[in-house]
């Protein structure tokens, strides 16, 4: 799957890219079945409750953040620019509808370019830091 297809890895000079309804994907039968999973529908039903208004949740493994905007609306406020994240959000949109809610996108959704993996420091760098930890007192 491709990344940065919408942002090309860059932010706009004037702000950010956003996601619109027509950017969402059509689901096949298997994906619709996945969206109708009883546990997922129940989770979204609870997240849509008035007690959760204002709260947000970062679905790290899926690549987006949803916020309860009240009145049966979950707002996508952030998504990573990757095809898998768009597909996951398309499935979750259907799950939200099964739970009796609605998903809002533009102008609230900020598409963040997907960064390449950050390299871990090598052992020699970690050892140098560990050796310069304290200071002598006379």
C-alpha positions as CSV (number, residue, x, y, z in Angstrom):
1,X,0.0,0.0,0.0
2,X,1.2,3.5,-0.8
3,X,1.8,6.3,1.6
4,X,1.7,10.1,1.2
5,X,-0.6,9.9,-1.9
6,X,-2.6,13.0,-0.8
7,X,0.1,15.1,0.8
8,X,3.1,14.1,-1.2
9,X,4.9,14.1,2.1
10,X,4.5,17.9,2.6
11,X,2.3,20.3,4.5
12,X,0.6,23.1,2.6
13,X,2.1,26.6,3.0
14,X,-1.3,27.9,4.2
15,X,-2.1,25.0,6.5
16,X,-3.0,21.4,6.0
17,X,-4.7,18.9,3.6
18,X,-8.1,17.5,4.6
19,X,-10.1,14.4,3.8
20,X,-13.5,14.6,2.1
21,X,-16.4,12.2,1.8
22,X,-15.5,11.4,-1.8
23,X,-12.0,10.3,-0.6
24,X,-13.6,7.4,1.3
25,X,-13.5,3.9,-0.2
26,X,-16.4,1.7,-1.3
27,X,-16.4,-1.5,0.9
28,X,-16.6,-5.0,-0.4
29,X,-18.7,-7.8,1.3
30,X,-15.8,-8.9,3.5
31,X,-15.1,-5.4,4.7
32,X,-18.8,-4.8,5.4
33,X,-18.8,-8.0,7.4
34,X,-15.8,-6.7,9.3
35,X,-17.5,-3.3,10.0
36,X,-20.5,-5.2,11.4
37,X,-18.5,-7.0,14.1
38,X,-20.7,-6.9,17.2
39,X,-17.9,-5.9,19.6
40,X,-16.8,-3.0,17.3
41,X,-20.4,-1.8,16.9
42,X,-20.9,-1.8,20.7
43,X,-17.6,0.1,21.2
44,X,-18.7,2.8,18.8
45,X,-22.1,2.9,20.4
46,X,-20.5,3.6,23.8
47,X,-18.1,6.1,22.3
48,X,-21.1,8.0,20.7
49,X,-22.8,8.3,24.1
50,X,-23.3,11.8,25.6
51,X,-21.0,10.9,28.5
52,X,-18.1,10.7,26.0
53,X,-18.8,14.1,24.3
54,X,-15.5,16.0,23.8
55,X,-13.3,12.9,24.3
56,X,-11.0,11.7,21.6
57,X,-9.3,8.4,20.9
58,X,-6.1,7.8,18.8
59,X,-6.6,4.5,17.0
60,X,-2.8,4.0,16.7
61,X,-2.9,0.7,14.8
62,X,-5.4,2.1,12.3
63,X,-3.8,5.5,11.8
64,X,-6.4,8.1,12.8
65,X,-8.0,10.0,15.7
66,X,-11.7,10.3,16.3
67,X,-13.5,12.8,18.6
68,X,-17.0,12.7,19.9
69,X,-18.6,16.0,18.7
70,X,-22.0,15.2,20.3
71,X,-25.4,14.7,18.7
72,X,-24.3,11.3,17.4
73,X,-21.3,12.6,15.5
74,X,-17.8,11.3,15.6
75,X,-15.3,13.6,13.9
76,X,-12.0,12.4,12.4
77,X,-9.6,15.1,13.5
78,X,-6.4,13.4,12.3
79,X,-5.3,10.7,9.8
80,X,-2.0,9.5,8.6
81,X,-1.5,9.8,4.8
82,X,-1.5,6.0,4.0
83,X,-3.9,3.9,2.0
84,X,-4.3,1.5,4.8
85,X,-5.5,4.3,7.2
86,X,-8.0,5.5,4.6
87,X,-9.4,1.9,4.2
88,X,-9.5,1.4,8.0
89,X,-11.4,4.7,8.4
90,X,-13.8,3.7,5.6
91,X,-14.6,0.5,7.5
92,X,-14.9,2.3,10.8
93,X,-17.3,4.9,9.2
94,X,-19.6,1.9,8.4
95,X,-19.2,0.6,11.9
96,X,-20.2,4.1,13.3
97,X,-23.3,4.0,11.0
98,X,-24.2,0.5,12.3
99,X,-24.0,2.0,15.8
100,X,-26.4,4.8,14.9
101,X,-23.9,7.6,14.4
102,X,-22.3,9.6,11.7
103,X,-18.7,10.3,10.8
104,X,-17.6,13.9,10.0
105,X,-14.5,14.6,7.9
106,X,-13.6,17.9,6.1
107,X,-12.9,20.6,7.2
108,X,-12.0,19.0,10.6
109,X,-9.7,16.2,9.4
110,X,-6.0,17.0,9.2
111,X,-4.0,14.6,6.9
112,X,-0.5,14.2,8.3
113,X,2.2,13.1,6.0
114,X,3.6,9.7,6.9
115,X,7.1,9.9,8.1
116,X,9.7,7.2,7.5
117,X,10.6,5.0,10.4
118,X,12.9,6.7,12.9
119,X,16.2,4.9,13.3
120,X,17.1,3.7,16.8
121,X,20.5,5.0,18.2
122,X,23.3,2.5,18.0
123,X,24.8,1.1,21.1
124,X,28.0,3.2,21.0
125,X,25.8,6.4,21.1
126,X,23.8,5.1,24.0
127,X,27.0,4.2,26.0
128,X,28.5,7.7,25.4
129,X,25.4,9.3,26.9
130,X,25.4,6.9,29.9
131,X,29.0,7.8,30.7
132,X,28.4,11.6,30.9
133,X,25.6,11.4,33.5
134,X,27.0,12.9,36.7
135,X,29.4,15.4,38.0
136,X,32.1,15.2,40.8
137,X,31.6,17.3,43.9
138,X,34.6,18.3,45.9
